[in-house]
Amino acid sequence: MKKLILLSALALLATPALRAGDASTYEGTITGVVCVACKQHVTEALTAKLDGITEVKITPGAKDGEQKITIVSKKDDVTKDTASQALSSIGNDYKILSLEKKG
């Protein structure tokens, strides 16, 4: 009985790791994100318009006026063009300069 409980516990612990391996990560640069509300608008637009997006992270970039964007998706079809189209629904304030699949 103890072995069964231990094996069940190990299976539960391993399951999130397996799911995390199914996600694709994309990194790039974006302009126009100057405040917390901007981050929220970008995140909401991407998650609403692109299926499978589980996380959007925006951090300061290497150059003034540019921010780093990281997108995690359950699907592997996110591109600069699809992300840009998703953002066009909220105006022209945000521009994705680059976006590449990292893993």
MOPAC internal coordinates of N, CA, C and O (Angstrom, degrees):
PM7 1SCF
backbone

  N    0.0000 0     0.00 0     0.00 0    0    0    0
  C    1.4490 1     0.00 0     0.00 0    1    0    0
  C    1.5312 1   110.56 1     0.00 0    2    1    0
  O    1.2310 1   120.71 1   139.48 1    3    2    1
  N    1.3430 1   116.25 1   -40.52 1    3    2    1
  C    1.4651 1   119.49 1   179.31 1    5    3    2
  C    1.5243 1   111.04 1   -63.51 1    6    5    3
  O    1.2310 1   120.54 1   142.80 1    7    6    5
  N    1.3376 1   116.57 1   -37.20 1    7    6    5
  C    1.4655 1   119.92 1   178.77 1    9    7    6
  C    1.5231 1   110.77 1   -64.30 1   10    9    7
  O    1.2310 1   120.65 1   139.09 1   11   10    9
  N    1.3153 1   116.36 1   -40.91 1   11   10    9
  C    1.4535 1   120.84 1   179.90 1   13   11   10
  C    1.5264 1   110.84 1   -63.00 1   14   13   11
  O    1.2310 1   120.64 1   136.97 1   15   14   13
  N    1.3129 1   116.38 1   -43.03 1   15   14   13
  C    1.4693 1   120.47 1   178.67 1   17   15   14
  C    1.5178 1   110.36 1   -64.78 1   18   17   15
  O    1.2310 1   120.37 1   136.85 1   19   18   17
  N    1.3208 1   116.89 1   -43.15 1   19   18   17
  C    1.4581 1   121.26 1   179.22 1   21   19   18
  C    1.5246 1   110.98 1   -63.35 1   22   21   19
  O    1.2310 1   120.16 1   135.48 1   23   22   21
  N    1.3191 1   117.30 1   -44.52 1   23   22   21
  C    1.4617 1   120.45 1   179.28 1   25   23   22
  C    1.5258 1   111.25 1   -64.71 1   26   25   23
  O    1.2310 1   120.10 1   141.51 1   27   26   25
  N    1.3268 1   117.41 1   -38.49 1   27   26   25
  C    1.4573 1   121.01 1   177.77 1   29   27   26
  C    1.5269 1   110.92 1   -63.90 1   30   29   27
  O    1.2310 1   120.82 1   137.11 1   31   30   29
  N    1.3181 1   116.04 1   -42.89 1   31   30   29
  C    1.4600 1   120.64 1   178.80 1   33   31   30
  C    1.5218 1   110.88 1   -63.65 1   34   33   31
  O    1.2310 1   119.89 1   137.42 1   35   34   33
  N    1.3141 1   117.81 1   -42.58 1   35   34   33
  C    1.4630 1   121.11 1   178.52 1   37   35   34
  C    1.5255 1   111.24 1   -64.34 1   38   37   35
  O    1.2310 1   120.18 1   141.40 1   39   38   37
  N    1.3190 1   117.27 1   -38.60 1   39   38   37
  C    1.4611 1   120.91 1   178.29 1   41   39   38
  C    1.5249 1   110.83 1   -63.32 1   42   41   39
  O    1.2310 1   120.23 1   138.78 1   43   42   41
  N    1.3172 1   117.17 1   -41.22 1   43   42   41
  C    1.4638 1   120.74 1   178.31 1   45   43   42
  C    1.5136 1   111.66 1   -65.03 1   46   45   43
  O    1.2310 1   120.49 1   141.91 1   47   46   45
  N    1.3137 1   116.67 1   -38.09 1   47   46   45
  C    1.4627 1   120.48 1   178.94 1   49   47   46
  C    1.5142 1   111.25 1   -69.15 1   50   49   47
  O    1.2310 1   119.52 1   145.57 1   51   50   49
  N    1.3062 1   118.52 1   -34.43 1   51   50   49
  C    1.4562 1   122.10 1  -177.06 1   53   51   50
  C    1.5252 1   112.03 1   -78.24 1   54   53   51
  O    1.2310 1   119.43 1   153.82 1   55   54   53
  N    1.3060 1   118.69 1   -26.18 1   55   54   53
  C    1.4527 1   122.16 1  -175.20 1   57   55   54
  C    1.5255 1   113.51 1   -58.84 1   58   57   55
  O    1.2310 1   118.11 1   131.47 1   59   58   57
  N    1.3421 1   121.21 1   -48.53 1   59   58   57
  C    1.4703 1   119.33 1   178.22 1   61   59   58
  C    1.5211 1   112.52 1   -60.07 1   62   61   59
  O    1.2310 1   119.70 1   145.14 1   63   62   61
  N    1.3093 1   118.19 1   -34.86 1   63   62   61
  C    1.4640 1   120.76 1   179.30 1   65   63   62
  C    1.5208 1   110.12 1   -64.42 1   66   65   63
  O    1.2310 1   120.40 1   141.87 1   67   66   65
  N    1.3325 1   116.85 1   -38.13 1   67   66   65
  C    1.4512 1   119.38 1   178.20 1   69   67   66
  C    1.5174 1   110.86 1   -67.50 1   70   69   67
  O    1.2310 1   120.07 1   139.23 1   71   70   69
  N    1.3123 1   117.46 1   -40.77 1   71   70   69
  C    1.4639 1   120.74 1   178.92 1   73   71   70
  C    1.5228 1   110.97 1   -65.91 1   74   73   71
  O    1.2310 1   120.01 1   140.88 1   75   74   73
  N    1.3153 1   117.58 1   -39.12 1   75   74   73
  C    1.4571 1   120.72 1  -179.01 1   77   75   74
  C    1.5223 1   110.56 1   -62.87 1   78   77   75
  O    1.2310 1   119.97 1   147.07 1   79   78   77
  N    1.3216 1   117.66 1   -32.93 1   79   78   77
  C    1.4511 1   121.83 1   179.21 1   81   79   78
  C    1.5169 1   112.62 1   -68.50 1   82   81   79
  O    1.2310 1   119.94 1   161.93 1   83   82   81
  N    1.3310 1   117.72 1   -18.07 1   83   82   81
  C    1.4585 1   122.19 1   179.89 1   85   83   82
  C    1.5265 1   112.19 1   -80.75 1   86   85   83
  O    1.2310 1   119.58 1   166.09 1   87   86   85
  N    1.3047 1   118.41 1   -13.91 1   87   86   85
  C    1.4629 1   122.26 1  -176.57 1   89   87   86
  C    1.5260 1   110.80 1   -85.58 1   90   89   87
  O    1.2310 1   121.43 1   -30.57 1   91   90   89
  N    1.3309 1   114.87 1   149.43 1   91   90   89
  C    1.4616 1   121.76 1   175.05 1   93   91   90
  C    1.5224 1   108.28 1  -108.50 1   94   93   91
  O    1.2310 1   120.65 1   -39.10 1   95   94   93
  N    1.3149 1   116.36 1   140.90 1   95   94   93
  C    1.4563 1   122.23 1   179.37 1   97   95   94
  C    1.5221 1   109.48 1  -112.50 1   98   97   95
  O    1.2310 1   121.30 1   -46.13 1   99   98   97
  N    1.3251 1   115.12 1   133.87 1   99   98   97
  C    1.4612 1   122.45 1   179.02 1  101   99   98
  C    1.5202 1   108.28 1  -122.00 1  102  101   99
  O    1.2310 1   120.69 1   -41.33 1  103  102  101
  N    1.3292 1   116.29 1   138.67 1  103  102  101
  C    1.4620 1   120.86 1   178.37 1  105  103  102
  C    1.5196 1   109.54 1  -129.34 1  106  105  103
  O    1.2310 1   121.35 1   -34.50 1  107  106  105
  N    1.3316 1   115.03 1   145.50 1  107  106  105
  C    1.4461 1   119.36 1   179.07 1  109  107  106
  C    1.5079 1   111.33 1  -169.68 1  110  109  107
  O    1.2310 1   121.58 1    17.87 1  111  110  109
  N    1.3315 1   114.59 1  -162.13 1  111  110  109
  C    1.4569 1   120.46 1   178.90 1  113  111  110
  C    1.5244 1   109.12 1  -125.58 1  114  113  111
  O    1.2310 1   121.72 1   -30.03 1  115  114  113
  N    1.3258 1   114.32 1   149.97 1  115  114  113
  C    1.4599 1   122.43 1  -178.80 1  117  115  114
  C    1.5213 1   107.92 1  -140.83 1  118  117  115
  O    1.2310 1   120.26 1   -29.28 1  119  118  117
  N    1.3262 1   117.11 1   150.72 1  119  118  117
  C    1.4669 1   121.48 1   174.75 1  121  119  118
  C    1.5204 1   109.05 1  -118.64 1  122  121  119
  O    1.2310 1   121.07 1   -19.21 1  123  122  121
  N    1.3300 1   115.56 1   160.79 1  123  122  121
  C    1.4531 1   121.54 1   175.42 1  125  123  122
  C    1.5165 1   115.27 1    95.59 1  126  125  123
  O    1.2310 1   120.18 1   173.50 1  127  126  125
  N    1.3050 1   117.26 1    -6.50 1  127  126  125
  C    1.4704 1   120.51 1  -179.50 1  129  127  126
  C    1.5299 1   107.27 1   -91.11 1  130  129  127
  O    1.2310 1   121.19 1   -78.27 1  131  130  129
  N    1.3381 1   115.34 1   101.73 1  131  130  129
  C    1.4579 1   119.20 1  -173.29 1  133  131  130
  C    1.5280 1   113.83 1  -114.81 1  134  133  131
  O    1.2310 1   120.34 1   173.27 1  135  134  133
  N    1.3404 1   116.96 1    -6.73 1  135  134  133
  C    1.4654 1   119.05 1  -177.62 1  137  135  134
  C    1.5298 1   110.42 1  -152.87 1  138  137  135
  O    1.2310 1   121.18 1    -3.46 1  139  138  137
  N    1.3071 1   115.35 1   176.54 1  139  138  137
  C    1.4638 1   121.05 1  -179.93 1  141  139  138
  C    1.5274 1   110.79 1   -63.61 1  142  141  139
  O    1.2310 1   120.14 1   141.37 1  143  142  141
  N    1.3179 1   117.35 1   -38.63 1  143  142  141
  C    1.4641 1   120.35 1   178.73 1  145  143  142
  C    1.5321 1   110.86 1   -63.30 1  146  145  143
  O    1.2310 1   120.30 1   142.21 1  147  146  145
  N    1.3315 1   117.03 1   -37.79 1  147  146  145
  C    1.4657 1   120.94 1   177.18 1  149  147  146
  C    1.5300 1   110.12 1   -62.00 1  150  149  147
  O    1.2310 1   120.62 1   135.31 1  151  150  149
  N    1.3242 1   116.42 1   -44.69 1  151  150  149
  C    1.4668 1   120.39 1   177.79 1  153  151  150
  C    1.5210 1   110.57 1   -58.25 1  154  153  151
  O    1.2310 1   120.81 1   137.66 1  155  154  153
  N    1.3168 1   116.07 1   -42.34 1  155  154  153
  C    1.4556 1   120.77 1  -179.52 1  157  155  154
  C    1.5321 1   110.85 1   -65.55 1  158  157  155
  O    1.2310 1   120.15 1   137.38 1  159  158  157
  N    1.3326 1   117.32 1   -42.62 1  159  158  157
  C    1.4655 1   120.62 1   179.19 1  161  159  158
  C    1.5290 1   111.37 1   -62.06 1  162  161  159
  O    1.2310 1   120.66 1   135.57 1  163  162  161
  N    1.3305 1   116.34 1   -44.43 1  163  162  161
  C    1.4665 1   120.99 1   179.86 1  165  163  162
  C    1.5284 1   109.82 1   -63.84 1  166  165  163
  O    1.2310 1   120.53 1   133.24 1  167  166  165
  N    1.3250 1   116.60 1   -46.76 1  167  166  165
  C    1.4624 1   120.91 1  -179.63 1  169  167  166
  C    1.5227 1   110.83 1   -60.20 1  170  169  167
  O    1.2310 1   120.30 1   133.09 1  171  170  169
  N    1.3200 1   117.03 1   -46.91 1  171  170  169
  C    1.4708 1   120.78 1  -179.23 1  173  171  170
  C    1.5217 1   111.83 1   -63.27 1  174  173  171
  O    1.2310 1   119.98 1   138.68 1  175  174  173
  N    1.3214 1   117.65 1   -41.32 1  175  174  173
  C    1.4613 1   120.92 1  -179.35 1  177  175  174
  C    1.5269 1   111.09 1   -65.45 1  178  177  175
  O    1.2310 1   120.65 1   135.07 1  179  178  177
  N    1.3267 1   116.37 1   -44.93 1  179  178  177
  C    1.4609 1   119.55 1  -178.94 1  181  179  178
  C    1.5241 1   111.61 1   -65.77 1  182  181  179
  O    1.2310 1   120.29 1   135.96 1  183  182  181
  N    1.3282 1   117.06 1   -44.04 1  183  182  181
  C    1.4651 1   119.19 1  -178.43 1  185  183  182
  C    1.5238 1   111.92 1   -71.02 1  186  185  183
  O    1.2310 1   119.81 1   150.34 1  187  186  185
  N    1.3201 1   117.97 1   -29.66 1  187  186  185
  C    1.4673 1   120.75 1   179.49 1  189  187  186
  C    1.5295 1   112.07 1   -77.09 1  190  189  187
  O    1.2310 1   120.31 1   143.76 1  191  190  189
  N    1.3113 1   117.01 1   -36.24 1  191  190  189
  C    1.4698 1   120.93 1  -172.73 1  193  191  190
  C    1.5293 1   114.18 1   -94.58 1  194  193  191
  O    1.2310 1   119.93 1   156.60 1  195  194  193
  N    1.3325 1   117.74 1   -23.40 1  195  194  193
  C    1.4637 1   120.55 1  -178.11 1  197  195  194
  C    1.5223 1   109.85 1  -114.61 1  198  197  195
  O    1.2310 1   120.47 1   -59.48 1  199  198  197
  N    1.3079 1   116.70 1   120.52 1  199  198  197
  C    1.4594 1   121.25 1   179.06 1  201  199  198
  C    1.5201 1   111.14 1   -65.93 1  202  201  199
  O    1.2310 1   120.89 1   -40.34 1  203  202  201
  N    1.3209 1   115.90 1   139.66 1  203  202  201
  C    1.4554 1   121.34 1   173.01 1  205  203  202
  C    1.5126 1   116.39 1    92.09 1  206  205  203
  O    1.2310 1   119.43 1   174.45 1  207  206  205
  N    1.3318 1   118.70 1    -5.55 1  207  206  205
  C    1.4622 1   120.58 1  -179.76 1  209  207  206
  C    1.5266 1   108.78 1   -69.31 1  210  209  207
  O    1.2310 1   121.00 1   -55.61 1  211  210  209
  N    1.3287 1   115.69 1   124.39 1  211  210  209
  C    1.4656 1   120.47 1  -179.69 1  213  211  210
  C    1.5186 1   112.88 1  -110.13 1  214  213  211
  O    1.2310 1   120.60 1   160.70 1  215  214  213
  N    1.3380 1   116.47 1   -19.30 1  215  214  213
  C    1.4696 1   119.38 1  -178.51 1  217  215  214
  C    1.5224 1   109.79 1  -157.27 1  218  217  215
  O    1.2310 1   121.16 1   -39.63 1  219  218  217
  N    1.3228 1   115.39 1   140.37 1  219  218  217
  C    1.4612 1   122.52 1   171.84 1  221  219  218
  C    1.5158 1   106.29 1  -131.22 1  222  221  219
  O    1.2310 1   120.85 1   -53.83 1  223  222  221
  N    1.3169 1   115.97 1   126.17 1  223  222  221
  C    1.4659 1   120.80 1  -179.32 1  225  223  222
  C    1.5287 1   108.01 1  -126.79 1  226  225  223
  O    1.2310 1   120.67 1   -50.36 1  227  226  225
  N    1.3166 1   116.33 1   129.64 1  227  226  225
  C    1.4698 1   121.47 1   179.17 1  229  227  226
  C    1.5146 1   107.97 1  -123.50 1  230  229  227
  O    1.2310 1   121.06 1   -54.92 1  231  230  229
  N    1.3357 1   115.57 1   125.08 1  231  230  229
  C    1.4591 1   122.33 1  -177.55 1  233  231  230
  C    1.5294 1   108.86 1  -132.02 1  234  233  231
  O    1.2310 1   120.13 1   -15.28 1  235  234  233
  N    1.3297 1   117.35 1   164.72 1  235  234  233
  C    1.4647 1   119.70 1   178.54 1  237  235  234
  C    1.5317 1   111.54 1   -56.69 1  238  237  235
  O    1.2310 1   121.27 1   -37.84 1  239  238  237
  N    1.3193 1   115.17 1   142.16 1  239  238  237
  C    1.4599 1   120.85 1  -179.92 1  241  239  238
  C    1.5112 1   112.64 1   -95.36 1  242  241  239
  O    1.2310 1   121.27 1     1.49 1  243  242  241
  N    1.3169 1   115.17 1  -178.51 1  243  242  241
  C    1.4536 1   121.60 1  -178.48 1  245  243  242
  C    1.5274 1   112.67 1   -76.14 1  246  245  243
  O    1.2310 1   120.29 1   153.48 1  247  246  245
  N    1.3330 1   117.06 1   -26.52 1  247  246  245
  C    1.4680 1   121.86 1  -178.45 1  249  247  246
  C    1.5259 1   110.02 1  -114.80 1  250  249  247
  O    1.2310 1   120.86 1   -26.88 1  251  250  249
  N    1.3290 1   115.97 1   153.12 1  251  250  249
  C    1.4692 1   120.37 1   175.10 1  253  251  250
  C    1.5223 1   109.74 1   -59.58 1  254  253  251
  O    1.2310 1   120.87 1   -43.26 1  255  254  253
  N    1.3066 1   115.95 1   136.74 1  255  254  253
  C    1.4552 1   121.19 1   177.43 1  257  255  254
  C    1.5149 1   114.66 1    84.20 1  258  257  255
  O    1.2310 1   120.20 1   174.02 1  259  258  257
  N    1.3216 1   117.23 1    -5.98 1  259  258  257
  C    1.4612 1   121.12 1   178.75 1  261  259  258
  C    1.5194 1   109.49 1  -115.55 1  262  261  259
  O    1.2310 1   121.43 1   -36.80 1  263  262  261
  N    1.3128 1   114.87 1   143.20 1  263  262  261
  C    1.4540 1   121.02 1   176.68 1  265  263  262
  C    1.5278 1   108.30 1  -121.97 1  266  265  263
  O    1.2310 1   120.85 1   -25.33 1  267  266  265
  N    1.3128 1   115.99 1   154.67 1  267  266  265
  C    1.4559 1   121.76 1   175.65 1  269  267  266
  C    1.5269 1   107.42 1   -89.09 1  270  269  267
  O    1.2310 1   120.62 1   -46.01 1  271  270  269
  N    1.3173 1   116.43 1   133.99 1  271  270  269
  C    1.4631 1   121.02 1   177.16 1  273  271  270
  C    1.5297 1   108.79 1  -119.26 1  274  273  271
  O    1.2310 1   121.30 1   -45.77 1  275  274  273
  N    1.3153 1   115.11 1   134.23 1  275  274  273
  C    1.4611 1   122.12 1   175.68 1  277  275  274
  C    1.5229 1   107.01 1  -123.58 1  278  277  275
  O    1.2310 1   121.12 1   -52.68 1  279  278  277
  N    1.3173 1   115.46 1   127.32 1  279  278  277
  C    1.4580 1   121.83 1  -179.87 1  281  279  278
  C    1.5193 1   108.05 1  -121.29 1  282  281  279
  O    1.2310 1   120.57 1   -49.51 1  283  282  281
  N    1.3209 1   116.52 1   130.49 1  283  282  281
  C    1.4648 1   121.73 1   175.39 1  285  283  282
  C    1.5255 1   106.78 1  -112.34 1  286  285  283
  O    1.2310 1   121.11 1   -50.31 1  287  286  285
  N    1.3410 1   115.48 1   129.69 1  287  286  285
  C    1.4557 1   120.61 1  -176.29 1  289  287  286
  C    1.5138 1   111.23 1  -137.34 1  290  289  287
  O    1.2310 1   121.07 1   -34.07 1  291  290  289
  N    1.3217 1   115.57 1   145.93 1  291  290  289
  C    1.4672 1   121.49 1   174.19 1  293  291  290
  C    1.5240 1   110.68 1   -74.66 1  294  293  291
  O    1.2310 1   120.49 1   164.12 1  295  294  293
  N    1.3202 1   116.67 1   -15.88 1  295  294  293
  C    1.4571 1   121.53 1   179.05 1  297  295  294
  C    1.5211 1   109.01 1  -108.44 1  298  297  295
  O    1.2310 1   121.07 1   -23.44 1  299  298  297
  N    1.3245 1   115.55 1   156.56 1  299  298  297
  C    1.4634 1   118.36 1  -177.78 1  301  299  298
  C    1.5264 1   112.22 1  -110.12 1  302  301  299
  O    1.2310 1   120.59 1  -147.58 1  303  302  301
  N    1.3356 1   116.47 1    32.42 1  303  302  301
  C    1.4566 1   119.81 1  -178.64 1  305  303  302
  C    1.5279 1   113.88 1  -115.59 1  306  305  303
  O    1.2310 1   120.12 1  -157.52 1  307  306  305
  N    1.3222 1   117.38 1    22.48 1  307  306  305
  C    1.4635 1   120.96 1   178.00 1  309  307  306
  C    1.5298 1   108.39 1   -81.14 1  310  309  307
  O    1.2310 1   121.12 1   -51.18 1  311  310  309
  N    1.3188 1   115.46 1   128.82 1  311  310  309
  C    1.4614 1   120.74 1   178.20 1  313  311  310
  C    1.5254 1   109.08 1  -131.36 1  314  313  311
  O    1.2310 1   121.18 1   -10.01 1  315  314  313
  N    1.3053 1   115.35 1   169.99 1  315  314  313
  C    1.4628 1   120.09 1   175.64 1  317  315  314
  C    1.5267 1   109.53 1   -58.07 1  318  317  315
  O    1.2310 1   120.21 1   138.27 1  319  318  317
  N    1.3285 1   117.21 1   -41.73 1  319  318  317
  C    1.4610 1   121.18 1  -178.24 1  321  319  318
  C    1.5302 1   112.15 1   -66.89 1  322  321  319
  O    1.2310 1   119.95 1   134.84 1  323  322  321
  N    1.3345 1   117.70 1   -45.16 1  323  322  321
  C    1.4689 1   119.16 1  -178.93 1  325  323  322
  C    1.5283 1   110.78 1   -66.38 1  326  325  323
  O    1.2310 1   120.56 1   141.31 1  327  326  325
  N    1.3240 1   116.53 1   -38.69 1  327  326  325
  C    1.4682 1   119.76 1   178.39 1  329  327  326
  C    1.5284 1   110.49 1   -67.87 1  330  329  327
  O    1.2310 1   120.09 1   139.78 1  331  330  329
  N    1.3158 1   117.44 1   -40.22 1  331  330  329
  C    1.4673 1   121.13 1   178.24 1  333  331  330
  C    1.5238 1   111.02 1   -63.56 1  334  333  331
  O    1.2310 1   120.19 1   139.52 1  335  334  333
  N    1.3277 1   117.24 1   -40.48 1  335  334  333
  C    1.4609 1   120.99 1   177.43 1  337  335  334
  C    1.5276 1   110.49 1   -63.29 1  338  337  335
  O    1.2310 1   120.44 1   140.06 1  339  338  337
  N    1.3243 1   116.76 1   -39.94 1  339  338  337
  C    1.4669 1   120.27 1   178.66 1  341  339  338
  C    1.5236 1   110.57 1   -62.41 1  342  341  339
  O    1.2310 1   120.42 1   141.23 1  343  342  341
  N    1.3168 1   116.80 1   -38.77 1  343  342  341
  C    1.4680 1   120.81 1  -179.51 1  345  343  342
  C    1.5231 1   112.27 1   -75.63 1  346  345  343
  O    1.2310 1   119.88 1   156.24 1  347  346  345
  N    1.3224 1   117.83 1   -23.76 1  347  346  345
  C    1.4620 1   119.73 1  -179.79 1  349  347  346
  C    1.5202 1   111.45 1   -64.21 1  350  349  347
  O    1.2310 1   120.41 1   160.30 1  351  350  349
  N    1.3258 1   116.82 1   -19.70 1  351  350  349
  C    1.4607 1   120.56 1   179.02 1  353  351  350
  C    1.5338 1   112.48 1   -69.50 1  354  353  351
  O    1.2310 1   120.42 1   163.54 1  355  354  353
  N    1.3294 1   116.81 1   -16.46 1  355  354  353
  C    1.4677 1   120.32 1  -179.63 1  357  355  354
  C    1.5287 1   111.69 1  -112.98 1  358  357  355
  O    1.2310 1   120.40 1  -166.34 1  359  358  357
  N    1.3276 1   116.84 1    13.66 1  359  358  357
  C    1.4545 1   120.44 1   176.33 1  361  359  358
  C    1.5126 1   113.06 1   113.25 1  362  361  359
  O    1.2310 1   121.36 1     7.09 1  363  362  361
  N    1.3137 1   114.99 1  -172.91 1  363  362  361
  C    1.4663 1   121.25 1  -176.12 1  365  363  362
  C    1.5207 1   112.63 1  -106.47 1  366  365  363
  O    1.2310 1   119.99 1  -164.31 1  367  366  365
  N    1.3180 1   117.63 1    15.69 1  367  366  365
  C    1.4610 1   120.66 1  -177.82 1  369  367  366
  C    1.5261 1   113.07 1   -73.32 1  370  369  367
  O    1.2310 1   120.15 1   154.56 1  371  370  369
  N    1.3317 1   117.31 1   -25.44 1  371  370  369
  C    1.4644 1   121.47 1  -174.07 1  373  371  370
  C    1.5226 1   109.45 1  -113.77 1  374  373  371
  O    1.2310 1   121.20 1   -48.80 1  375  374  373
  N    1.3353 1   115.31 1   131.20 1  375  374  373
  C    1.4612 1   119.96 1  -179.45 1  377  375  374
  C    1.5250 1   109.41 1  -130.94 1  378  377  375
  O    1.2310 1   120.93 1   -56.37 1  379  378  377
  N    1.3124 1   115.83 1   123.63 1  379  378  377
  C    1.4645 1   120.43 1   176.25 1  381  379  378
  C    1.5245 1   107.43 1   -84.90 1  382  381  379
  O    1.2310 1   120.98 1   -61.19 1  383  382  381
  N    1.3197 1   115.74 1   118.81 1  383  382  381
  C    1.4584 1   121.03 1  -177.95 1  385  383  382
  C    1.5230 1   112.02 1   -85.84 1  386  385  383
  O    1.2310 1   120.92 1   144.81 1  387  386  385
  N    1.3305 1   115.84 1   -35.19 1  387  386  385
  C    1.4599 1   120.60 1   179.62 1  389  387  386
  C    1.5284 1   108.13 1  -153.49 1  390  389  387
  O    1.2310 1   121.14 1   -25.48 1  391  390  389
  N    1.3391 1   115.42 1   154.52 1  391  390  389
  C    1.4569 1   120.91 1   176.21 1  393  391  390
  C    1.5199 1   107.87 1  -161.65 1  394  393  391
  O    1.2310 1   120.85 1   -60.35 1  395  394  393
  N    1.3285 1   115.99 1   119.65 1  395  394  393
  C    1.4643 1   121.70 1  -177.54 1  397  395  394
  C    1.5120 1   110.44 1  -131.04 1  398  397  395
  O    1.2310 1   120.97 1   -34.64 1  399  398  397
  N    1.3125 1   115.75 1   145.36 1  399  398  397
  C    1.4598 1   121.60 1   176.06 1  401  399  398
  C    1.5202 1   109.11 1   -74.66 1  402  401  399
  O    1.2310 1   121.05 1   -50.86 1  403  402  401
  N    1.3371 1   115.59 1   129.14 1  403  402  401
  C    1.4631 1   120.94 1  -178.29 1  405  403  402
  C    1.5297 1   112.69 1  -108.64 1  406  405  403
  O    1.2310 1   120.24 1   157.23 1  407  406  405
  N    1.2783 1   117.15 1   -22.77 1  407  406  405
  C    1.4753 1   117.90 1  -179.91 1  409  407  406
  C    1.4778 1   112.96 1   176.17 1  410  409  407
  O    1.2310 1   120.10 1   180.00 1  411  410  409

